[in-house]
Amino acid sequence: MFGEIDIYGVYLPNLLALMLATLLVSLAVRRVLAFLGAYAFVWHRGLFDVALYVVLLQGMSLLSQWWLS
């Protein structure tokens, strides 16, 4: 997962692109969880959201490595 993405001469690390994509996925997953009422079973919503983001980021990282290989 090393390297950069070139956007009109501005080099951005791949991790930044993954983090932004994961943020969008995380927002969608959180909205679905709120709609389904799953947060009623969560003790601390903020900690749960951070843990969910980390798990999704790891999954996106593994998915991007699989996709590019």
Protein Blocks (a to p, Z undefined) as FASTA:
>chain_A
ZZcddeehiacdfklmmmmmmmmmmmmmmmmmmmnopmmmpfblmlmmmmmmmmmmmmmm
mmmmmmmZZ
